[in-house]
Amino acid sequence: MPDREQRIRERAHRIWEAEGRPEGRELEHWQRATDEIAKEASEAPTVRMPLTPNAAAGPLRDEAANKSRAARR
């Protein structure tokens, strides 16, 4: 996933700059950036979409049909 790698690269660069641009700590900064991005991804809310456009309305239609049947009795 190139987008993820680019995000890690940019985050590692910001970490490096924030620490005063030290030499020889590239791997540490890369790992820290990777960990931070992974943590953000795991904390992101999951959006669940219905499989079909009418899937969300299904139970409501069933309930309406049941009420209609009950009213006819």
N, CA, C and O of each residue as an XYZ file, in Angstrom:
292
protein
N       0.848     -1.166      0.000
C       0.000      0.000      0.000
C       0.905      1.245      0.000
O       1.409      1.647      1.049
N       1.101      1.833     -1.146
C       2.017      2.977     -1.256
C       1.596      4.173     -0.407
O       2.450      4.889      0.116
N       0.304      4.394     -0.265
C      -0.174      5.520      0.531
C       0.260      5.375      1.983
O       0.666      6.352      2.612
N       0.177      4.167      2.513
C       0.585      3.912      3.900
C       2.084      4.169      4.058
O       2.515      4.801      5.023
N       2.864      3.680      3.113
C       4.309      3.886      3.190
C       4.651      5.370      3.135
O       5.552      5.823      3.840
N       3.951      6.119      2.317
C       4.193      7.566      2.229
C       3.841      8.244      3.547
O       4.554      9.143      3.994
N       2.752      7.820      4.166
C       2.370      8.389      5.465
C       3.438      8.095      6.512
O       3.777      8.958      7.321
N       3.963      6.875      6.494
C       5.012      6.509      7.452
C       6.253      7.357      7.197
O       6.861      7.874      8.135
N       6.625      7.496      5.935
C       7.814      8.288      5.586
C       7.679      9.730      6.083
O       8.614     10.289      6.656
N       6.498     10.326      5.854
C       6.279     11.716      6.291
C       6.279     11.825      7.809
O       6.828     12.775      8.367
N       5.660     10.847      8.482
C       5.626     10.866      9.952
C       7.035     10.706     10.510
O       7.410     11.417     11.443
N       7.818      9.790      9.959
C       9.195      9.574     10.415
C      10.018     10.840     10.218
O      10.847     11.182     11.061
N       9.793     11.528      9.117
C      10.527     12.771      8.854
C      10.163     13.837      9.898
O      11.034     14.548     10.398
N       8.868     13.938     10.218
C       8.455     14.922     11.236
C       9.052     14.579     12.599
O       9.463     15.473     13.339
N       9.100     13.281     12.936
C       9.707     12.853     14.198
C      11.180     13.243     14.211
O      11.679     13.784     15.198
N      11.868     12.966     13.113
C      13.296     13.291     12.984
C      13.523     14.793     13.174
O      14.431     15.209     13.893
N      12.685     15.597     12.517
C      12.833     17.051     12.660
C      12.540     17.501     14.092
O      13.250     18.349     14.632
N      11.498     16.935     14.708
C      11.111     17.329     16.074
C      12.204     16.999     17.085
O      12.334     17.665     18.113
N      12.987     15.966     16.784
C      14.072     15.574     17.691
C      15.392     16.273     17.362
O      16.440     15.910     17.896
N      15.340     17.266     16.491
C      16.539     18.041     16.194
C      17.409     17.450     15.089
O      18.597     17.765     15.009
N      16.846     16.610     14.246
C      17.532     16.007     13.106
C      18.781     15.208     13.488
O      19.850     15.418     12.916
N      18.648     14.301     14.442
C      19.817     13.514     14.849
C      20.232     12.521     13.756
O      19.396     12.034     12.994
N      21.509     12.238     13.696
C      22.048     11.282     12.718
C      21.952      9.857     13.264
O      22.078      9.635     14.468
N      21.728      8.897     12.368
C      21.809      7.491     12.731
C      20.614      6.898     13.449
O      20.726      5.809     14.011
N      19.476      7.571     13.455
C      18.304      7.030     14.158
C      17.132      6.804     13.210
O      15.969      6.817     13.612
N      17.475      6.596     11.936
C      16.441      6.433     10.917
C      15.503      5.266     11.222
O      14.284      5.404     11.121
N      16.070      4.123     11.593
C      15.248      2.944     11.867
C      14.326      3.167     13.066
O      13.171      2.741     13.062
N      14.845      3.829     14.075
C      14.024      4.125     15.252
C      12.849      5.023     14.878
O      11.718      4.786     15.304
N      13.119      6.049     14.083
C      12.064      6.973     13.670
C      11.051      6.269     12.762
O       9.847      6.499     12.873
N      11.543      5.417     11.870
C      10.655      4.676     10.972
C       9.738      3.748     11.786
O       8.537      3.678     11.527
N      10.307      3.044     12.761
C       9.513      2.125     13.576
C       8.491      2.878     14.409
O       7.346      2.442     14.537
N       8.891      3.985     14.965
C       7.953      4.781     15.768
C       6.808      5.290     14.897
O       5.648      5.249     15.306
N       7.130      5.763     13.708
C       6.100      6.236     12.782
C       5.173      5.089     12.389
O       3.955      5.265     12.337
N       5.742      3.919     12.113
C       4.944      2.746     11.750
C       3.995      2.376     12.880
O       2.818      2.101     12.643
N       4.501      2.370     14.097
C       3.675      2.031     15.266
C       2.536      3.035     15.447
O       1.399      2.646     15.712
N       2.841      4.324     15.303
C       1.822      5.364     15.485
C       0.718      5.228     14.443
O      -0.465      5.330     14.770
N       1.100      5.000     13.196
C       0.118      4.884     12.116
C      -0.728      3.626     12.300
O      -1.936      3.652     12.061
N      -0.111      2.537     12.719
C      -0.857      1.298     12.959
C      -1.858      1.497     14.094
O      -2.987      1.013     14.023
N      -1.446      2.199     15.125
C      -2.341      2.454     16.258
C      -3.526      3.311     15.816
O      -4.664      3.049     16.204
N      -3.257      4.332     15.007
C      -4.336      5.184     14.506
C      -5.326      4.361     13.678
O      -6.538      4.549     13.782
N      -4.804      3.458     12.864
C      -5.672      2.635     12.010
C      -6.546      1.707     12.855
O      -7.709      1.476     12.522
N      -5.993      1.179     13.940
C      -6.771      0.261     14.776
C      -7.807      0.996     15.606
O      -8.785      0.392     16.046
N      -7.613      2.280     15.827
C      -8.565      3.063     16.615
C      -9.629      3.714     15.749
O     -10.607      4.252     16.268
N      -9.449      3.671     14.438
C     -10.412      4.298     13.541
C     -11.741      3.556     13.614
O     -11.770      2.325     13.622
N     -12.839      4.303     13.666
C     -14.141      3.632     13.714
C     -14.406      2.884     12.407
O     -14.022      3.334     11.328
N     -15.057      1.757     12.525
C     -15.402      0.960     11.359
C     -16.796      1.356     10.901
O     -17.742      1.346     11.689
N     -16.917      1.697      9.649
C     -18.210      2.052      9.081
C     -18.725      0.832      8.347
O     -18.062      0.321      7.445
N     -19.878      0.370      8.719
C     -20.473     -0.808      8.078
C     -21.635     -0.348      7.209
O     -22.581      0.282      7.681
N     -21.538     -0.677      5.949
C     -22.579     -0.315      5.000
C     -23.455     -1.542      4.742
O     -22.961     -2.669      4.792
N     -24.733     -1.346      4.470
C     -25.584     -2.474      4.125
C     -25.110     -3.113      2.823
O     -24.544     -2.437      1.964
N     -25.340     -4.402      2.684
C     -24.916     -5.100      1.481
C     -25.712     -4.667      0.264
O     -25.180     -4.632     -0.845
N     -26.976     -4.338      0.457
C     -27.815     -3.864     -0.639
C     -28.475     -2.571     -0.197
O     -28.591     -2.318      1.002
N     -28.905     -1.758     -1.131
C     -29.533     -0.483     -0.736
C     -30.748     -0.671      0.165
O     -31.033      0.198      0.990
N     -31.473     -1.782      0.031
C     -32.679     -1.980      0.825
C     -32.441     -2.813      2.082
O     -33.379     -3.066      2.838
N     -31.210     -3.238      2.315
C     -30.930     -4.108      3.459
C     -31.291     -3.434      4.776
O     -31.829     -4.076      5.677
N     -30.998     -2.150      4.890
C     -31.288     -1.451      6.140
C     -32.786     -1.291      6.347
O     -33.250     -1.253      7.487
N     -33.549     -1.198      5.264
C     -34.990     -1.014      5.378
C     -35.714     -2.342      5.564
O     -36.896     -2.348      5.910
N     -35.045     -3.452      5.346
C     -35.671     -4.768      5.422
C     -36.440     -5.013      6.694
O     -37.634     -5.303      6.617
N     -35.835     -4.915      7.861
C     -36.571     -5.176      9.106
C     -37.752     -4.238      9.293
O     -38.776     -4.642      9.845
N     -37.632     -3.001      8.848
C     -38.734     -2.060      8.987
C     -39.906     -2.481      8.114
O     -41.060     -2.397      8.533
N     -39.609     -2.936      6.900
C     -40.681     -3.400      6.022
C     -41.353     -4.636      6.608
O     -42.576     -4.761      6.558
N     -40.564     -5.543      7.160
C     -41.125     -6.749      7.769
C     -42.049     -6.384      8.925
O     -43.121     -6.969      9.080
N     -41.633     -5.422      9.729
C     -42.453     -4.991     10.863
C     -43.755     -4.371     10.367
O     -44.817     -4.636     10.930
N     -43.686     -3.561      9.336
C     -44.878     -2.936      8.781
C     -45.816     -4.006      8.219
O     -47.030     -3.919      8.398
N     -45.272     -4.992      7.556
C     -46.089     -6.069      7.003
C     -46.765     -6.842      8.118
O     -47.937     -7.197      7.993
N     -46.064     -7.109      9.197
C     -46.654     -7.825     10.335
C     -47.809     -7.026     10.950
O     -48.847     -7.591     11.296
N     -47.620     -5.717     11.081
C     -48.683     -4.881     11.637
C     -49.891     -4.891     10.718
O     -51.034     -4.942     11.172
N     -49.624     -4.841      9.416
C     -50.707     -4.847      8.447
C     -51.495     -6.150      8.524
O     -52.726     -6.134      8.499
N     -50.800     -7.269      8.617
C     -51.450     -8.573      8.745
C     -52.268     -8.655     10.021
O     -53.378     -9.185     10.020
N     -51.718     -8.129     11.113
C     -52.401     -8.174     12.396
C     -53.673     -7.320     12.357
O     -54.683     -7.676     12.963
N     -53.617     -6.209     11.654
C     -54.783     -5.324     11.571
C     -55.893     -5.966     10.759
O     -57.065     -5.682     11.002
N     -55.561     -6.823      9.800
C     -56.563     -7.476      8.961
C     -57.249     -8.616      9.692
O     -58.318     -9.049      9.262
N     -56.695     -9.106     10.749
C     -57.267    -10.257     11.470
C     -58.415     -9.889     12.305
O     -58.997    -10.748     12.968
